[in-house]
Amino acid sequence: MAPQISPSILSSDFAALGAECDSVPSADWLHVDVMDNHFVPNLTLGLPVVESLLRHVSTPIDCHLMIEDPDRWAPAYAEAGAGSVTFHVEAAHAPIRLAREIRNQGARAGMALKPATPVEPYADMLPELDMLLVMTVEPGFGGQKFLDIVVPKIRRARELIAGSGGEVWLQVDGGVDVRTIGICAEAGADVFVAGSAVFGAADPDRMVRELRGIAEEASA
């Protein structure tokens, strides 16, 4: 699969959110970080903002739910029209059932792992997923430094995905920029969340294209 870039609006100017989303027309997805100040120590956007964005943008929405009890809340994001909904396995009570419910609502089902959460215990669950998100920082805040200790886990996740025989996307999120995206692509990632690198650039859309080019070269 060709590399995909999903700019995280967590790093955008919330006072001009619509314009910020319009500034990256080359993006494959718009990544929305939903945080509840319980699962992670930060409070961000919720379902009403996602619903408003869906009325404004044409780029599909990629929701990353860093919340407690995603079993209860995640399906509503899919029902609202998000193209992809990712929950944290550390917070889910019944991850297989939840993934199936997200799919039933018409969205791609993603499952996220914190940096210290091993991927091997979830190998048998891969057929239930459309995407696996390997966090490359501790979830909760944008602008963090990339944790290179996670790179072997990205490689292992790619091996497990290949062994599963499915078409599961492998996403990385945290500290992704021009210096680190090639490392992640070479390790096997194919969907890249970049916040500060994109919205902190003078030309955000040019940065999207540059990041995609680096990833394509590294994964070739």
Backbone as ProteinMPNN parsed JSONL, in Angstrom:
{"seq_chain_A": "MAPQISPSILSSDFAALGAECDSVPSADWLHVDVMDNHFVPNLTLGLPVVESLLRHVSTPIDCHLMIEDPDRWAPAYAEAGAGSVTFHVEAAHAPIRLAREIRNQGARAGMALKPATPVEPYADMLPELDMLLVMTVEPGFGGQKFLDIVVPKIRRARELIAGSGGEVWLQVDGGVDVRTIGICAEAGADVFVAGSAVFGAADPDRMVRELRGIAEEASA", "coords_chain_A": {"N_chain_A": [[0.831, -1.195, 0.0], [0.466, 2.253, -0.753], [2.13, 4.882, 1.022], [0.326, 6.759, 3.489], [-0.682, 9.964, 4.664], [-1.682, 11.464, 7.628], [-2.565, 14.24, 8.925], [-2.459, 15.587, 12.194], [-4.914, 17.337, 13.787], [-4.671, 18.243, 16.319], [-2.469, 19.798, 16.622], [-3.11, 22.063, 15.302], [-4.511, 25.4, 14.778], [-7.042, 25.948, 16.818], [-8.872, 28.013, 16.814], [-9.259, 28.597, 14.217], [-10.183, 26.323, 12.908], [-11.532, 25.15, 10.71], [-10.314, 26.421, 8.487], [-7.699, 25.59, 8.896], [-7.903, 22.843, 8.45], [-8.56, 22.943, 5.749], [-6.152, 23.726, 4.768], [-4.546, 21.62, 4.137], [-4.928, 20.049, 1.633], [-3.775, 17.89, 0.326], [-3.647, 15.827, 2.099], [-4.293, 12.477, 3.168], [-5.966, 11.712, 5.183], [-7.675, 13.334, 7.934], [-6.56, 13.607, 11.114], [-8.028, 13.15, 14.188], [-7.642, 13.722, 17.502], [-9.116, 12.482, 20.27], [-9.506, 13.133, 23.572], [-10.042, 12.465, 27.03], [-9.253, 13.361, 29.532], [-9.009, 11.429, 31.448], [-8.3, 8.72, 30.65], [-6.006, 9.629, 29.453], [-3.912, 12.404, 30.482], [-5.179, 14.85, 29.487], [-7.444, 17.084, 27.86], [-9.42, 17.267, 25.057], [-10.955, 17.421, 21.952], [-14.364, 16.448, 21.156], [-17.246, 14.424, 20.294], [-19.235, 16.325, 19.251], [-17.629, 18.271, 17.932], [-16.346, 16.703, 16.022], [-18.575, 15.949, 14.501], [-19.253, 18.459, 13.459], [-16.956, 19.018, 11.928], [-17.159, 17.008, 10.01], [-19.233, 17.959, 8.483], [-18.005, 19.988, 7.207], [-15.552, 19.323, 5.931], [-14.013, 17.53, 3.184], [-12.064, 15.633, 3.199], [-11.478, 12.414, 4.54], [-12.18, 11.541, 7.97], [-10.131, 10.566, 10.625], [-10.403, 9.162, 13.551], [-8.916, 9.084, 16.698], [-9.3, 7.629, 19.632], [-8.561, 8.409, 22.76], [-9.615, 7.525, 25.361], [-11.516, 6.599, 28.282], [-13.603, 3.706, 28.561], [-14.173, 3.049, 25.738], [-15.791, 1.162, 24.559], [-18.371, 1.971, 24.988], [-18.479, 4.552, 23.822], [-17.139, 4.722, 21.318], [-18.555, 3.612, 18.988], [-20.359, 5.654, 18.291], [-18.881, 7.616, 17.003], [-18.234, 6.398, 14.626], [-20.812, 6.028, 13.638], [-21.494, 8.665, 13.25], [-20.062, 9.31, 11.02], [-17.298, 9.206, 10.748], [-14.43, 8.079, 9.013], [-12.564, 6.295, 9.948], [-12.083, 4.733, 13.032], [-10.328, 4.549, 15.949], [-9.579, 2.745, 18.834], [-8.157, 2.398, 22.143], [-6.559, -0.529, 23.15], [-5.889, -0.937, 25.763], [-7.886, 0.265, 27.174], [-10.249, -0.854, 26.396], [-12.992, -3.031, 27.048], [-14.094, -5.198, 25.721], [-12.587, -5.859, 23.151], [-12.764, -7.199, 20.627], [-15.507, -7.411, 20.114], [-16.052, -4.664, 20.073], [-14.528, -3.755, 17.866], [-15.907, -5.052, 15.822], [-18.39, -3.797, 16.029], [-17.765, -1.158, 15.347], [-17.047, -1.535, 12.675], [-19.533, -2.425, 11.757], [-20.938, -0.096, 11.835], [-19.978, 1.184, 9.671], [-17.382, 2.221, 9.534], [-13.759, 2.072, 9.356], [-12.059, -0.112, 11.502], [-9.84, 0.51, 14.065], [-7.104, -0.315, 16.248], [-5.26, 0.754, 19.002], [-1.985, 0.776, 20.48], [-0.21, 1.52, 23.388], [3.207, 2.708, 23.921], [4.506, 0.841, 25.67], [2.945, -1.411, 25.533], [2.815, -4.681, 24.484], [2.719, -6.161, 21.186], [2.376, -8.804, 20.445], [0.438, -10.369, 22.006], [-1.932, -9.796, 20.712], [-2.037, -10.808, 18.22], [-3.771, -12.759, 17.14], [-6.047, -11.323, 16.882], [-5.896, -9.66, 14.753], [-7.309, -10.163, 12.242], [-9.76, -9.036, 12.825], [-9.452, -6.378, 12.584], [-8.945, -3.244, 10.816], [-6.909, -1.517, 10.955], [-3.844, -1.114, 12.735], [-2.537, 0.724, 15.317], [0.512, 1.826, 16.342], [1.769, 3.462, 18.966], [4.192, 5.994, 19.069], [4.959, 7.737, 20.933], [4.173, 8.531, 24.36], [0.722, 8.541, 24.807], [-1.312, 11.507, 24.839], [-0.315, 14.145, 24.626], [0.63, 16.499, 22.109], [3.562, 17.173, 20.078], [5.664, 15.747, 21.218], [8.834, 14.003, 21.665], [9.986, 11.587, 19.393], [9.967, 8.126, 20.169], [12.479, 6.072, 19.786], [12.817, 3.536, 20.717], [10.583, 2.103, 20.153], [10.682, 1.248, 17.571], [11.523, -1.495, 16.947], [9.134, -2.775, 17.678], [7.355, -1.865, 15.767], [8.403, -3.147, 13.528], [7.931, -5.815, 14.287], [5.157, -5.802, 14.447], [4.525, -5.428, 11.758], [5.463, -7.868, 10.73], [3.7, -9.665, 11.986], [1.281, -8.819, 10.91], [1.707, -9.422, 8.217], [1.851, -12.184, 8.447], [-0.743, -12.755, 9.152], [-2.259, -12.652, 6.932], [-4.109, -10.771, 6.21], [-5.306, -7.456, 5.205], [-4.27, -5.276, 6.849], [-3.77, -2.012, 7.881], [-0.855, -0.296, 9.055], [-0.303, 1.983, 11.399], [1.534, 4.801, 12.652], [2.068, 7.079, 15.332], [3.15, 9.993, 16.737], [5.699, 12.191, 17.255], [6.407, 12.14, 14.587], [8.168, 13.213, 11.834], [10.219, 14.895, 9.341], [12.611, 13.708, 9.925], [12.096, 11.294, 11.17], [10.087, 9.851, 9.865], [10.965, 8.27, 7.739], [12.345, 6.237, 9.062], [10.233, 4.925, 10.321], [8.725, 4.11, 8.107], [10.502, 2.392, 6.803], [10.568, 0.411, 8.696], [8.099, -0.692, 8.389], [5.657, 0.647, 8.69], [2.719, 2.199, 7.284], [0.836, 4.205, 7.42], [0.837, 7.484, 8.532], [0.789, 9.614, 11.226], [1.082, 13.002, 11.649], [1.584, 15.889, 13.411], [2.679, 18.46, 14.701], [4.783, 18.71, 12.872], [3.475, 19.161, 10.471], [1.429, 21.226, 10.837], [2.984, 23.116, 12.002], [4.597, 23.983, 10.034], [5.64, 26.319, 7.486], [4.299, 26.049, 5.098], [1.832, 24.007, 5.226], [0.63, 22.049, 3.503], [2.581, 21.53, 1.621], [4.426, 20.325, 3.287], [3.041, 17.961, 3.921], [3.185, 16.656, 1.448], [5.949, 16.412, 1.22], [6.588, 14.732, 3.393], [5.215, 12.432, 2.597], [6.655, 11.761, 0.323], [9.186, 11.129, 1.418], [8.506, 8.88, 2.929], [7.623, 7.157, 0.908], [10.012, 6.72, -0.486], [11.553, 5.48, 1.49], [10.173, 3.148, 1.962], [10.269, 1.788, -0.374]], "CA_chain_A": [[0.0, 0.0, 0.0], [1.2, 3.515, -0.776], [2.07, 5.585, 2.306], [-0.729, 7.743, 3.689], [-0.367, 10.978, 5.666], [-2.867, 11.864, 8.394], [-2.186, 15.352, 9.807], [-3.206, 15.664, 13.447], [-5.391, 18.702, 14.025], [-4.326, 18.627, 17.683], [-1.422, 20.809, 16.519], [-3.598, 23.182, 14.5], [-5.096, 26.535, 15.49], [-8.447, 25.605, 17.02], [-9.7, 29.184, 16.536], [-9.472, 28.622, 12.768], [-10.07, 24.893, 12.627], [-11.955, 24.86, 9.349], [-9.272, 26.879, 7.573], [-6.541, 24.736, 9.098], [-8.177, 21.59, 7.73], [-8.507, 23.241, 4.32], [-4.772, 24.045, 4.375], [-3.817, 20.383, 3.807], [-5.759, 19.273, 0.697], [-3.081, 16.683, -0.12], [-3.699, 14.807, 3.15], [-5.163, 11.322, 2.944], [-6.912, 11.72, 6.296], [-7.501, 14.314, 9.008], [-6.484, 12.841, 12.353], [-8.658, 13.86, 15.309], [-7.312, 13.113, 18.794], [-10.165, 12.672, 21.273], [-8.957, 12.82, 24.895], [-11.085, 12.7, 28.032], [-8.639, 13.749, 30.81], [-9.046, 10.279, 32.35], [-7.363, 7.737, 30.095], [-4.777, 10.42, 29.313], [-4.055, 13.649, 31.249], [-5.428, 15.993, 28.619], [-8.837, 17.178, 27.418], [-9.406, 17.908, 23.737], [-12.201, 17.506, 21.208], [-15.303, 15.355, 21.333], [-18.14, 14.078, 19.194], [-19.849, 17.477, 18.561], [-16.66, 18.893, 17.017], [-16.185, 15.771, 14.905], [-19.773, 16.088, 13.666], [-19.134, 19.729, 12.737], [-15.913, 18.856, 10.921], [-17.656, 16.145, 8.938], [-20.081, 18.784, 7.619], [-17.188, 21.025, 6.57], [-14.407, 18.838, 5.171], [-14.203, 16.399, 2.275], [-11.065, 14.624, 3.558], [-12.028, 11.525, 5.574], [-11.761, 11.772, 9.35], [-9.481, 9.439, 11.307], [-10.559, 9.468, 14.973], [-8.103, 8.317, 17.641], [-9.982, 7.819, 20.908], [-7.766, 8.182, 23.968], [-10.684, 7.721, 26.333], [-12.017, 5.449, 29.02], [-14.846, 3.088, 28.109], [-14.459, 3.205, 24.312], [-16.877, 0.253, 24.185], [-19.611, 2.749, 25.021], [-18.464, 5.805, 23.067], [-16.536, 4.663, 19.985], [-19.469, 3.419, 17.854], [-21.033, 6.899, 17.908], [-18.032, 8.327, 16.051], [-18.433, 5.719, 13.346], [-22.174, 6.33, 13.2], [-21.52, 10.063, 12.82], [-19.485, 9.403, 9.694], [-15.844, 9.099, 10.711], [-14.015, 7.005, 8.134], [-11.765, 5.35, 10.731], [-12.195, 4.954, 14.476], [-9.324, 3.748, 16.649], [-9.694, 2.703, 20.29], [-6.985, 1.826, 22.818], [-6.848, -1.841, 23.709], [-5.716, -0.849, 27.218], [-9.109, 0.797, 27.771], [-11.428, -1.584, 25.921], [-13.408, -4.196, 27.829], [-14.358, -6.292, 24.78], [-12.066, -5.255, 21.918], [-13.255, -7.837, 19.4], [-16.89, -6.946, 19.915], [-16.016, -3.241, 19.733], [-14.064, -3.628, 16.487], [-17.0, -5.47, 14.943], [-19.437, -2.782, 16.066], [-17.284, -0.029, 14.552], [-17.213, -1.933, 11.278], [-20.961, -2.485, 11.457], [-21.404, 1.281, 11.657], [-19.478, 1.68, 8.402], [-16.038, 2.792, 9.619], [-12.629, 1.17, 9.535], [-11.798, -0.336, 12.924], [-8.43, 0.543, 14.429], [-6.764, -0.572, 17.642], [-4.005, 1.414, 19.339], [-1.16, 0.233, 21.558], [0.765, 2.412, 23.988], [4.572, 2.232, 23.665], [4.91, -0.304, 26.494], [2.023, -2.53, 25.337], [3.337, -5.571, 23.436], [1.789, -6.444, 20.105], [2.212, -10.243, 20.241], [-0.793, -10.965, 22.529], [-3.103, -9.442, 19.91], [-1.837, -11.306, 16.856], [-4.952, -13.487, 16.672], [-7.141, -10.377, 16.711], [-5.661, -8.831, 13.565], [-8.364, -10.252, 11.235], [-10.913, -8.222, 13.226], [-9.06, -4.973, 12.495], [-8.535, -2.642, 9.557], [-5.674, -0.775, 11.199], [-3.186, -1.234, 14.029], [-1.782, 1.947, 15.613], [1.599, 1.702, 17.306], [2.127, 4.791, 19.45], [5.63, 6.229, 19.152], [5.122, 8.57, 22.136], [3.101, 8.263, 25.312], [-0.433, 9.327, 24.362], [-1.821, 12.566, 25.698], [0.105, 15.486, 24.244], [1.35, 16.64, 20.862], [4.872, 17.792, 20.145], [6.635, 14.964, 21.969], [9.947, 13.434, 20.929], [9.822, 10.212, 18.91], [10.623, 7.092, 20.971], [13.046, 5.096, 18.857], [12.745, 2.197, 21.313], [9.379, 1.446, 19.64], [10.894, 0.801, 16.19], [11.414, -2.957, 16.817], [7.733, -3.202, 17.765], [6.771, -1.609, 14.448], [8.834, -4.258, 12.674], [7.24, -7.024, 14.711], [3.763, -5.654, 14.047], [4.45, -5.689, 10.317], [5.62, -9.309, 10.545], [2.463, -10.324, 12.398], [0.259, -8.479, 9.911], [2.0, -10.226, 7.029], [1.509, -13.563, 8.756], [-2.182, -12.913, 9.329], [-2.872, -12.785, 5.617], [-5.096, -9.727, 5.982], [-4.865, -6.165, 4.698], [-4.347, -4.363, 7.994], [-2.851, -0.886, 7.813], [-0.025, -0.108, 10.252], [-0.18, 3.426, 11.629], [2.371, 5.293, 13.745], [1.598, 8.383, 15.797], [3.962, 10.585, 17.796], [7.048, 12.585, 16.88], [6.671, 11.848, 13.171], [8.589, 14.383, 11.078], [11.088, 14.552, 8.22], [13.741, 12.916, 10.406], [11.684, 9.996, 11.706], [9.099, 9.123, 9.065], [11.65, 7.245, 6.971], [12.621, 5.125, 9.976], [8.979, 4.194, 10.522], [8.342, 3.484, 6.845], [11.407, 1.275, 6.575], [10.198, -0.644, 9.648], [6.874, -1.337, 7.942], [4.452, 1.473, 8.827], [2.242, 2.759, 6.022], [-0.019, 5.363, 7.695], [1.671, 8.302, 9.404], [0.162, 10.778, 11.851], [2.052, 14.074, 11.881], [0.888, 17.081, 13.866], [3.537, 19.641, 14.743], [5.578, 18.793, 11.644], [2.634, 19.689, 9.395], [0.793, 22.512, 11.132], [4.015, 24.067, 12.393], [5.355, 24.341, 8.844], [5.195, 27.529, 6.792], [3.35, 25.582, 4.093], [1.44, 22.679, 5.708], [0.362, 21.065, 2.462], [3.875, 21.134, 1.061], [5.014, 19.382, 4.228], [2.362, 16.68, 3.711], [3.752, 16.031, 0.249], [7.341, 16.055, 1.5], [6.58, 13.559, 4.261], [4.81, 11.276, 1.798], [7.778, 11.416, -0.541], [10.222, 10.453, 2.219], [7.983, 7.561, 3.285], [7.628, 6.333, -0.302], [11.387, 6.344, -0.788], [12.049, 4.569, 2.519], [9.455, 1.861, 1.91], [10.433, 1.171, -1.702]], "C_chain_A": [[0.869, 1.249, 0.0], [1.076, 4.221, 0.568], [0.965, 6.639, 2.331], [-0.338, 8.682, 4.821], [-1.657, 11.474, 6.294], [-2.483, 12.981, 9.362], [-3.084, 15.42, 11.042], [-3.616, 17.101, 13.727], [-5.169, 19.138, 15.47], [-3.295, 19.751, 17.671], [-1.852, 22.017, 15.699], [-4.114, 24.3, 15.404], [-6.592, 26.284, 15.627], [-9.38, 26.791, 16.737], [-10.011, 29.306, 15.052], [-9.455, 27.194, 12.239], [-10.469, 24.544, 11.199], [-10.888, 25.227, 8.335], [-8.023, 26.015, 7.691], [-6.726, 23.401, 8.364], [-8.089, 21.798, 6.225], [-7.081, 23.472, 3.835], [-3.966, 22.813, 3.991], [-4.636, 19.525, 2.837], [-5.095, 17.996, 0.208], [-3.143, 15.555, 0.903], [-4.642, 13.679, 2.76], [-6.285, 11.262, 3.974], [-6.689, 12.98, 7.118], [-7.616, 13.556, 10.322], [-7.023, 13.678, 13.509], [-8.375, 13.095, 16.599], [-8.38, 13.481, 19.821], [-9.615, 12.206, 22.619], [-9.933, 13.273, 25.972], [-10.567, 13.153, 29.399], [-8.77, 12.662, 31.873], [-8.08, 9.197, 31.867], [-5.993, 8.371, 29.868], [-4.99, 11.749, 30.036], [-4.194, 14.879, 30.365], [-6.879, 15.924, 28.166], [-8.861, 17.915, 26.087], [-10.81, 17.954, 23.15], [-13.085, 16.292, 21.472], [-16.208, 15.203, 20.13], [-18.775, 15.296, 18.52], [-18.9, 18.159, 17.579], [-16.433, 17.998, 15.807], [-17.382, 15.876, 13.964], [-19.73, 17.369, 12.854], [-18.093, 19.641, 11.63], [-16.414, 18.049, 9.731], [-18.579, 16.908, 7.99], [-19.257, 19.767, 6.791], [-16.157, 20.457, 5.608], [-14.804, 17.7, 4.24], [-13.186, 15.293, 2.532], [-11.635, 13.723, 4.645], [-11.391, 11.764, 6.94], [-11.284, 10.471, 9.975], [-9.485, 9.766, 12.803], [-9.731, 8.525, 15.837], [-8.64, 8.601, 19.036], [-9.082, 7.417, 22.066], [-8.676, 8.456, 25.159], [-10.946, 6.433, 27.101], [-13.329, 4.977, 28.413], [-15.138, 3.333, 26.624], [-15.565, 2.265, 23.83], [-18.209, 0.996, 24.119], [-19.618, 3.872, 23.989], [-17.998, 5.674, 21.62], [-17.542, 4.484, 18.846], [-20.155, 4.702, 17.392], [-20.204, 7.698, 16.907], [-18.137, 7.704, 14.664], [-19.806, 6.044, 12.779], [-22.282, 7.758, 12.673], [-20.916, 10.252, 11.436], [-17.979, 9.395, 9.627], [-15.449, 7.9, 9.856], [-13.234, 5.921, 8.84], [-11.887, 5.727, 12.193], [-11.258, 3.987, 15.179], [-9.515, 3.869, 18.15], [-8.404, 2.134, 20.87], [-7.357, 0.498, 23.451], [-6.717, -1.831, 25.222], [-6.989, -0.388, 27.926], [-10.348, -0.013, 27.419], [-11.713, -2.799, 26.793], [-13.603, -5.427, 26.935], [-13.9, -5.839, 23.398], [-12.562, -5.894, 20.633], [-14.679, -7.372, 19.105], [-16.917, -5.487, 19.483], [-15.565, -3.042, 18.283], [-15.175, -4.003, 15.507], [-18.107, -4.426, 14.9], [-19.032, -1.549, 15.257], [-17.435, -0.33, 13.066], [-18.681, -1.958, 10.874], [-21.548, -1.104, 11.22], [-20.799, 1.929, 10.417], [-18.092, 2.28, 8.406], [-14.984, 1.695, 9.636], [-12.331, 1.081, 11.031], [-10.302, -0.376, 13.181], [-8.241, 0.263, 15.908], [-5.375, -0.007, 17.918], [-3.327, 0.735, 20.516], [-0.24, 1.332, 22.077], [2.177, 1.856, 23.758], [4.971, 0.978, 24.439], [4.0, -1.517, 26.325], [2.537, -3.424, 24.221], [2.276, -5.891, 22.393], [1.464, -7.934, 20.009], [0.909, -10.818, 20.813], [-2.027, -10.729, 21.662], [-2.996, -9.931, 18.469], [-3.094, -11.98, 16.316], [-6.136, -12.558, 16.415], [-7.02, -9.579, 15.417], [-6.744, -8.973, 12.49], [-9.612, -9.429, 11.566], [-10.665, -6.728, 13.004], [-8.795, -4.558, 11.056], [-7.223, -1.879, 9.716], [-5.171, -1.038, 12.617], [-2.337, 0.018, 14.208], [-0.751, 1.656, 16.694], [2.014, 3.116, 17.717], [3.643, 4.908, 19.593], [5.952, 7.348, 20.136], [4.068, 8.087, 23.129], [1.9, 9.123, 24.939], [-0.821, 10.392, 25.369], [-1.469, 13.962, 25.263], [0.834, 15.453, 22.908], [2.729, 17.222, 21.096], [5.925, 17.022, 20.906], [7.723, 14.395, 21.048], [9.666, 11.969, 20.603], [10.613, 9.232, 19.77], [11.166, 6.008, 20.054], [13.041, 3.679, 19.416], [11.55, 1.409, 20.769], [9.598, 0.87, 18.24], [10.873, -0.727, 16.057], [9.976, -3.463, 16.906], [6.999, -2.939, 16.45], [7.135, -2.743, 13.503], [8.081, -5.549, 13.011], [5.772, -6.977, 14.313], [3.6, -5.925, 12.56], [4.584, -7.182, 10.023], [4.331, -10.049, 10.886], [1.334, -10.046, 11.409], [0.465, -9.314, 8.658], [1.611, -11.681, 7.249], [0.025, -13.814, 8.881], [-2.911, -13.07, 8.005], [-3.899, -11.725, 5.302], [-4.481, -8.465, 5.406], [-5.037, -5.12, 5.797], [-3.318, -3.253, 7.81], [-2.09, -0.783, 9.129], [0.285, 1.378, 10.386], [0.792, 3.709, 12.768], [1.959, 6.716, 14.061], [2.495, 8.843, 16.938], [5.371, 10.906, 17.341], [7.409, 12.288, 15.442], [6.992, 13.143, 12.438], [9.547, 13.95, 9.976], [12.267, 13.688, 8.655], [13.343, 11.502, 10.796], [10.751, 9.201, 10.808], [9.749, 8.038, 8.226], [11.97, 6.02, 7.805], [11.376, 4.257, 10.144], [8.553, 3.464, 9.253], [9.216, 2.275, 6.556], [11.068, 0.107, 7.493], [8.88, -1.311, 9.284], [5.602, -0.539, 8.101], [4.025, 2.011, 7.47], [1.243, 3.9, 6.191], [0.666, 6.178, 8.788], [0.893, 9.515, 9.904], [1.251, 11.796, 12.145], [1.288, 15.341, 12.241], [1.739, 18.323, 13.776], [4.319, 19.814, 13.449], [4.781, 19.436, 10.513], [2.137, 21.091, 9.72], [1.77, 23.547, 11.677], [4.859, 24.53, 11.224], [4.789, 25.607, 8.21], [4.145, 27.2, 5.74], [2.931, 24.166, 4.477], [1.24, 21.647, 4.603], [1.649, 20.619, 1.77], [4.561, 20.129, 1.977], [4.359, 18.013, 4.122], [2.977, 15.944, 2.535], [5.199, 15.606, 0.478], [7.42, 14.807, 2.369], [6.199, 12.306, 3.476], [5.955, 10.824, 0.9], [8.89, 10.673, 0.201], [9.774, 9.036, 2.549], [7.999, 6.626, 2.076], [9.037, 5.847, -0.626], [11.9, 5.302, 0.203], [11.4, 3.197, 2.423], [9.642, 1.136, 0.595], [11.352, -0.034, -1.635]], "O_chain_A": [[1.895, 1.296, 0.679], [0.017, 4.164, 1.194], [0.705, 7.316, 1.337], [0.26, 8.262, 5.811], [-2.6, 11.854, 5.6], [-2.113, 12.703, 10.503], [-4.307, 15.324, 10.944], [-2.766, 17.978, 13.884], [-5.448, 20.287, 15.814], [-3.246, 20.563, 18.595], [-1.04, 22.902, 15.429], [-4.15, 24.166, 16.627], [-7.331, 26.398, 14.648], [-10.559, 26.587, 16.449], [-10.923, 30.037, 14.666], [-8.793, 26.897, 11.244], [-9.812, 23.729, 10.552], [-10.586, 24.448, 7.431], [-7.362, 25.74, 6.689], [-5.795, 22.901, 7.733], [-7.599, 20.929, 5.505], [-6.818, 23.422, 2.633], [-2.819, 22.939, 3.563], [-5.001, 18.399, 3.172], [-5.783, 17.1, -0.282], [-2.732, 14.434, 0.603], [-5.661, 13.902, 2.106], [-7.398, 10.823, 3.683], [-5.642, 13.619, 7.015], [-8.642, 12.939, 10.607], [-6.534, 14.776, 13.775], [-8.816, 11.957, 16.764], [-8.526, 14.646, 20.192], [-9.296, 11.03, 22.791], [-10.568, 14.321, 25.851], [-11.356, 13.312, 30.331], [-8.653, 12.943, 33.066], [-7.159, 8.809, 32.586], [-4.958, 7.734, 30.065], [-6.131, 12.183, 30.191], [-3.423, 15.832, 30.481], [-7.47, 14.846, 28.096], [-8.385, 19.046, 25.988], [-11.738, 18.466, 23.775], [-12.622, 15.253, 21.945], [-15.961, 15.785, 19.074], [-18.853, 15.309, 17.291], [-19.326, 18.581, 16.504], [-16.339, 18.49, 14.682], [-17.206, 15.89, 12.746], [-20.125, 17.377, 11.688], [-18.316, 20.13, 10.522], [-16.121, 18.377, 8.581], [-18.697, 16.547, 6.82], [-19.741, 20.313, 5.8], [-15.908, 21.054, 4.561], [-15.791, 17.002, 4.47], [-13.402, 14.148, 2.137], [-12.227, 14.23, 5.598], [-10.223, 12.139, 7.045], [-11.931, 9.428, 9.873], [-8.665, 10.558, 13.268], [-9.84, 7.305, 15.714], [-8.453, 9.698, 19.563], [-8.869, 6.231, 22.32], [-8.539, 9.458, 25.861], [-10.641, 5.334, 26.637], [-14.071, 5.762, 27.823], [-16.233, 3.778, 26.281], [-16.206, 2.531, 22.813], [-19.065, 0.683, 23.292], [-20.641, 4.123, 23.352], [-18.432, 6.453, 20.772], [-17.403, 5.145, 17.817], [-20.497, 4.824, 16.216], [-20.764, 8.385, 16.052], [-18.13, 8.407, 13.654], [-19.948, 6.304, 11.585], [-23.064, 8.033, 11.762], [-21.214, 11.232, 10.753], [-17.418, 9.563, 8.544], [-16.055, 6.833, 9.956], [-13.224, 4.768, 8.407], [-11.804, 6.902, 12.55], [-11.37, 2.77, 15.03], [-9.602, 4.977, 18.68], [-7.646, 1.465, 20.168], [-8.336, 0.4, 24.191], [-7.363, -2.629, 25.902], [-7.158, -0.616, 29.124], [-11.385, 0.123, 28.069], [-10.798, -3.503, 27.22], [-13.315, -6.553, 27.342], [-14.726, -5.473, 22.562], [-12.761, -5.195, 19.639], [-15.001, -6.989, 17.98], [-17.713, -5.109, 18.624], [-16.157, -2.245, 17.555], [-15.357, -3.343, 14.484], [-18.699, -4.195, 13.846], [-19.861, -0.962, 14.561], [-17.894, 0.513, 12.294], [-19.028, -1.554, 9.765], [-22.531, -0.954, 10.495], [-21.071, 3.096, 10.134], [-17.652, 2.805, 7.383], [-15.287, 0.532, 9.901], [-12.352, 2.091, 11.735], [-9.582, -1.186, 12.597], [-9.112, 0.566, 16.723], [-4.433, -0.255, 17.167], [-3.974, 0.199, 21.416], [0.434, 2.001, 21.294], [2.335, 0.678, 23.438], [5.701, 0.137, 23.913], [4.263, -2.56, 26.923], [2.683, -2.953, 23.093], [1.081, -5.891, 22.688], [0.386, -8.295, 19.538], [0.311, -11.683, 20.173], [-3.052, -11.383, 21.85], [-3.769, -9.518, 17.606], [-3.444, -11.79, 15.151], [-7.121, -12.965, 15.798], [-7.964, -8.889, 15.032], [-7.081, -7.969, 11.862], [-10.427, -9.155, 10.685], [-11.56, -5.909, 13.211], [-8.471, -5.378, 10.198], [-6.517, -1.627, 8.74], [-5.95, -1.166, 13.562], [-1.513, 0.34, 13.353], [-1.096, 1.287, 17.816], [2.547, 3.873, 16.906], [4.293, 4.032, 20.165], [7.077, 7.847, 20.174], [3.174, 7.321, 22.769], [2.052, 10.333, 24.769], [-0.681, 10.214, 26.579], [-2.242, 14.891, 25.501], [1.561, 14.507, 22.609], [3.028, 17.709, 22.187], [6.981, 17.572, 21.218], [7.556, 14.317, 19.831], [9.171, 11.217, 21.442], [11.784, 9.466, 20.069], [10.427, 5.137, 19.597], [13.24, 2.72, 18.67], [11.503, 0.187, 20.904], [8.779, 0.08, 17.769], [10.25, -1.227, 15.121], [9.633, -4.467, 16.281], [6.119, -3.708, 16.067], [6.285, -3.243, 12.766], [7.65, -6.278, 12.118], [5.205, -7.985, 13.891], [2.643, -6.581, 12.147], [3.885, -7.703, 9.154], [3.918, -10.953, 10.159], [0.53, -10.928, 11.108], [-0.492, -9.851, 8.101], [1.101, -12.336, 6.34], [-0.431, -14.948, 8.735], [-4.04, -13.56, 7.96], [-4.51, -11.761, 4.233], [-3.278, -8.411, 5.151], [-5.848, -4.202, 5.68], [-2.134, -3.523, 7.607], [-2.61, -1.137, 10.187], [1.033, 1.95, 9.594], [0.865, 2.949, 13.733], [1.554, 7.47, 13.176], [2.594, 8.181, 17.971], [6.157, 9.999, 17.071], [8.589, 12.192, 15.105], [6.18, 14.067, 12.421], [9.673, 12.756, 9.706], [12.862, 13.001, 7.825], [14.176, 10.597, 10.755], [10.632, 7.987, 10.973], [9.148, 6.984, 8.016], [11.879, 4.892, 7.32], [11.447, 3.028, 10.115], [8.076, 2.331, 9.316], [8.718, 1.242, 6.11], [11.255, -1.051, 7.122], [8.567, -2.381, 9.806], [4.542, -1.005, 7.681], [4.864, 2.253, 6.603], [0.841, 4.509, 5.199], [1.031, 5.645, 9.835], [0.407, 10.33, 9.12], [2.234, 11.483, 12.817], [0.448, 15.809, 11.473], [1.551, 19.149, 12.883], [4.5, 20.937, 12.978], [5.336, 20.167, 9.693], [2.391, 22.034, 8.972], [1.426, 24.722, 11.8], [5.74, 25.374, 11.389], [3.612, 25.927, 8.376], [3.214, 27.974, 5.517], [3.605, 23.21, 4.095], [1.639, 20.493, 4.755], [1.781, 19.458, 1.383], [5.203, 19.191, 1.505], [5.047, 16.997, 4.222], [3.257, 14.748, 2.617], [5.627, 14.56, -0.012], [8.234, 13.921, 2.108], [6.791, 11.244, 3.669], [6.189, 9.625, 0.743], [9.462, 9.714, -0.317], [10.565, 8.096, 2.463], [8.343, 5.451, 2.197], [9.227, 4.69, -0.998], [12.591, 4.358, -0.18], [12.02, 2.191, 2.77], [9.221, -0.012, 0.456], [11.603, -0.675, -2.655]]}, "name": "protein", "num_of_chains": 1, "seq": "MAPQISPSILSSDFAALGAECDSVPSADWLHVDVMDNHFVPNLTLGLPVVESLLRHVSTPIDCHLMIEDPDRWAPAYAEAGAGSVTFHVEAAHAPIRLAREIRNQGARAGMALKPATPVEPYADMLPELDMLLVMTVEPGFGGQKFLDIVVPKIRRARELIAGSGGEVWLQVDGGVDVRTIGICAEAGADVFVAGSAVFGAADPDRMVRELRGIAEEASA"}
